[in-house]
Amino acid sequence: MRVGVTGHSNLTEATEQLVYDALWDLLGRYDGDLVGVTCLARGADQIFARAVLDSGGRVEVILPAPDYRDAKVKPDNLAEFDDLLGRASSVRYTGHATSGRQAYMAASKMLLESVDRLVAVWDGLPAGGYGGTGDVVEHARKIGVPVDVVWPDGAERQ
Protein backbone atom coordinates (compact mmCIF):
# COMPACT_ATOMS: atom_id res chain seq x y z
CA MET A 1 0.00 0.00 0.00
CA ARG A 2 1.41 3.37 -1.06
CA VAL A 3 0.11 6.27 1.00
CA GLY A 4 1.00 9.93 0.53
CA VAL A 5 0.60 12.82 2.93
CA THR A 6 -0.23 16.48 2.80
CA GLY A 7 -0.88 18.67 5.78
CA HIS A 8 -0.24 21.73 7.82
CA SER A 9 3.29 22.65 8.83
CA ASN A 10 2.27 24.97 11.66
CA LEU A 11 0.78 22.56 14.19
CA THR A 12 0.95 23.29 17.89
CA GLU A 13 3.13 21.02 20.02
CA ALA A 14 0.09 19.41 21.63
CA THR A 15 -1.46 18.84 18.20
CA GLU A 16 1.66 17.04 16.97
CA GLN A 17 1.06 14.21 19.46
CA LEU A 18 -2.66 14.09 18.63
CA VAL A 19 -1.83 13.82 14.93
CA TYR A 20 0.83 11.16 15.49
CA ASP A 21 -1.66 9.03 17.46
CA ALA A 22 -4.36 9.46 14.80
CA LEU A 23 -1.90 8.60 12.01
CA TRP A 24 -0.67 5.55 13.92
CA ASP A 25 -4.26 4.29 14.19
CA LEU A 26 -5.02 5.02 10.53
CA LEU A 27 -1.83 3.46 9.16
CA GLY A 28 -2.55 0.28 11.13
CA ARG A 29 -5.71 -0.21 9.05
CA TYR A 30 -3.89 -0.42 5.72
CA ASP A 31 -3.11 -3.90 4.44
CA GLY A 32 0.24 -5.09 3.10
CA ASP A 33 3.64 -3.49 2.99
CA LEU A 34 3.38 0.20 3.78
CA VAL A 35 5.24 2.81 1.76
CA GLY A 36 4.74 6.39 2.91
CA VAL A 37 5.41 9.13 0.36
CA THR A 38 6.13 12.61 1.70
CA CYS A 39 7.63 15.97 0.78
CA LEU A 40 9.08 15.99 4.31
CA ALA A 41 7.95 19.49 5.28
CA ARG A 42 7.87 20.37 8.96
CA GLY A 43 4.71 19.38 10.81
CA ALA A 44 2.31 16.87 9.27
CA ASP A 45 4.75 15.48 6.69
CA GLN A 46 7.45 14.72 9.25
CA ILE A 47 4.98 13.33 11.79
CA PHE A 48 3.62 11.05 9.05
CA ALA A 49 7.13 9.90 8.08
CA ARG A 50 7.93 9.08 11.70
CA ALA A 51 4.67 7.11 12.11
CA VAL A 52 5.33 5.14 8.90
CA LEU A 53 8.87 4.27 10.01
CA ASP A 54 7.74 3.41 13.55
CA SER A 55 5.15 1.02 12.08
CA GLY A 56 7.83 -0.80 10.07
CA GLY A 57 7.06 0.83 6.74
CA ARG A 58 9.35 2.56 4.25
CA VAL A 59 9.44 6.24 3.42
CA GLU A 60 10.01 7.78 0.00
CA VAL A 61 10.72 11.51 -0.20
CA ILE A 62 9.90 13.95 -3.00
CA LEU A 63 11.60 17.32 -2.52
CA PRO A 64 10.51 20.46 -4.39
CA ALA A 65 14.04 21.43 -5.45
CA PRO A 66 17.69 20.74 -4.60
CA ASP A 67 17.86 23.93 -2.51
CA TYR A 68 14.97 22.91 -0.23
CA ARG A 69 17.05 21.96 2.82
CA ASP A 70 19.26 25.04 2.75
CA ALA A 71 16.57 27.51 1.69
CA LYS A 72 13.50 26.35 3.61
CA VAL A 73 14.32 24.05 6.55
CA LYS A 74 14.62 26.13 9.72
CA PRO A 75 17.68 25.58 11.95
CA ASP A 76 15.55 24.17 14.79
CA ASN A 77 14.16 21.52 12.41
CA LEU A 78 17.39 20.48 10.66
CA ALA A 79 18.15 17.50 12.91
CA GLU A 80 14.66 15.99 12.44
CA PHE A 81 14.67 16.69 8.70
CA ASP A 82 18.15 15.18 8.25
CA ASP A 83 17.28 12.11 10.33
CA LEU A 84 14.13 11.36 8.34
CA LEU A 85 15.79 12.13 5.00
CA GLY A 86 18.63 9.78 5.90
CA ARG A 87 16.15 7.00 6.63
CA ALA A 88 14.29 7.41 3.33
CA SER A 89 14.44 4.52 0.88
CA SER A 90 14.53 7.02 -2.01
CA VAL A 91 14.69 10.76 -2.62
CA ARG A 92 13.42 12.43 -5.81
CA TYR A 93 13.19 16.04 -6.97
CA THR A 94 10.60 17.81 -9.14
CA GLY A 95 13.00 19.32 -11.66
CA HIS A 96 12.44 22.85 -10.36
CA ALA A 97 15.70 24.71 -9.72
CA THR A 98 14.48 26.51 -6.60
CA SER A 99 11.89 25.95 -3.90
CA GLY A 100 8.68 27.96 -3.92
CA ARG A 101 4.93 27.56 -4.35
CA GLN A 102 5.16 26.20 -7.92
CA ALA A 103 7.77 23.63 -6.86
CA TYR A 104 5.71 22.65 -3.79
CA MET A 105 2.66 21.92 -5.91
CA ALA A 106 4.78 20.06 -8.46
CA ALA A 107 6.11 17.86 -5.66
CA SER A 108 2.58 17.23 -4.39
CA LYS A 109 1.41 16.29 -7.89
CA MET A 110 4.32 13.85 -8.24
CA LEU A 111 3.35 12.40 -4.88
CA LEU A 112 -0.30 12.00 -5.93
CA GLU A 113 0.72 10.23 -9.13
CA SER A 114 2.62 7.61 -7.13
CA VAL A 115 0.18 6.67 -4.32
CA ASP A 116 -2.96 4.61 -3.75
CA ARG A 117 -4.35 6.98 -1.08
CA LEU A 118 -3.67 10.39 0.41
CA VAL A 119 -3.74 11.26 4.10
CA ALA A 120 -4.53 14.94 4.66
CA VAL A 121 -3.73 16.40 8.07
CA TRP A 122 -6.12 19.24 7.38
CA ASP A 123 -8.49 21.51 9.25
CA GLY A 124 -10.71 21.77 6.15
CA LEU A 125 -9.96 25.43 5.44
CA PRO A 126 -8.96 26.68 1.97
CA ALA A 127 -5.27 26.80 1.12
CA GLY A 128 -3.44 29.88 2.34
CA GLY A 129 -1.49 30.11 -0.91
CA TYR A 130 -1.00 28.08 -4.07
CA GLY A 131 0.16 24.57 -3.28
CA GLY A 132 -1.28 24.48 0.24
CA THR A 133 -3.05 21.53 1.83
CA GLY A 134 -6.47 22.50 0.47
CA ASP A 135 -5.11 22.66 -3.09
CA VAL A 136 -3.48 19.25 -2.76
CA VAL A 137 -6.69 17.69 -1.42
CA GLU A 138 -8.69 19.28 -4.24
CA HIS A 139 -6.27 17.94 -6.85
CA ALA A 140 -6.29 14.45 -5.31
CA ARG A 141 -10.06 14.33 -5.45
CA LYS A 142 -10.03 15.65 -9.03
CA ILE A 143 -7.75 12.83 -10.22
CA GLY A 144 -9.51 10.14 -8.19
CA VAL A 145 -7.04 9.54 -5.35
CA PRO A 146 -9.00 8.62 -2.19
CA VAL A 147 -8.39 11.07 0.67
CA ASP A 148 -8.44 10.28 4.40
CA VAL A 149 -8.70 13.54 6.38
CA VAL A 150 -7.07 13.51 9.81
CA TRP A 151 -7.90 16.39 12.15
CA PRO A 152 -8.26 15.08 15.73
CA ASP A 153 -10.51 16.76 18.29
CA GLY A 154 -8.54 19.52 19.96
CA ALA A 155 -6.10 19.94 17.05
CA GLU A 156 -4.87 23.47 16.43
CA ARG A 157 -2.56 25.41 14.19
CA GLN A 158 -0.14 28.08 15.43
Secondary structure as the mmCIF struct_conf table of DSSP 4:
data_model
#
loop_
_struct_conf.conf_type_id
_struct_conf.id
_struct_conf.beg_label_comp_id
_struct_conf.beg_label_asym_id
_struct_conf.beg_label_seq_id
_struct_conf.end_label_comp_id
_struct_conf.end_label_asym_id
_struct_conf.end_label_seq_id
STRN STRN1 ARG A 2 GLY A 7
BEND BEND1 SER A 9 SER A 9
STRN STRN2 LEU A 11 LEU A 11
HELX_RH_AL_P HELX_RH_AL_P1 GLU A 13 LEU A 27
TURN_TY1_P TURN_TY1_P1 GLY A 28 ARG A 29
BEND BEND2 TYR A 30 TYR A 30
BEND BEND3 GLY A 32 ASP A 33
STRN STRN3 VAL A 35 THR A 38
TURN_TY1_P TURN_TY1_P2 ARG A 42 GLY A 43
HELX_RH_AL_P HELX_RH_AL_P2 ALA A 44 ASP A 54
TURN_TY1_P TURN_TY1_P3 SER A 55 GLY A 56
STRN STRN4 ARG A 58 LEU A 63
BEND BEND4 PRO A 64 PRO A 64
TURN_TY1_P TURN_TY1_P4 PRO A 66 ASP A 67
HELX_RH_AL_P HELX_RH_AL_P3 TYR A 68 LYS A 72
BEND BEND5 VAL A 73 VAL A 73
HELX_RH_3T_P HELX_RH_3T_P1 PRO A 75 ASN A 77
HELX_RH_AL_P HELX_RH_AL_P4 LEU A 78 GLY A 86
TURN_TY1_P TURN_TY1_P5 ARG A 87 ARG A 87
BEND BEND6 SER A 89 SER A 89
STRN STRN5 SER A 90 TYR A 93
BEND BEND7 GLY A 95 GLY A 95
BEND BEND8 ALA A 97 THR A 98
BEND BEND9 GLY A 100 GLY A 100
HELX_RH_AL_P HELX_RH_AL_P5 ARG A 101 LEU A 112
TURN_TY1_P TURN_TY1_P6 GLU A 113 SER A 114
BEND BEND10 ASP A 116 ASP A 116
STRN STRN6 ARG A 117 VAL A 121
BEND BEND11 GLY A 124 GLY A 124
HELX_LH_PP_P HELX_LH_PP_P1 LEU A 125 ALA A 127
BEND BEND12 GLY A 128 GLY A 129
TURN_TY1_P TURN_TY1_P7 TYR A 130 GLY A 131
BEND BEND13 GLY A 132 GLY A 132
HELX_RH_AL_P HELX_RH_AL_P6 THR A 133 ILE A 143
TURN_TY1_P TURN_TY1_P8 GLY A 144 GLY A 144
STRN STRN7 VAL A 147 VAL A 150
TURN_TY1_P TURN_TY1_P9 ASP A 153 GLY A 154
STRN STRN8 ARG A 157 ARG A 157
#
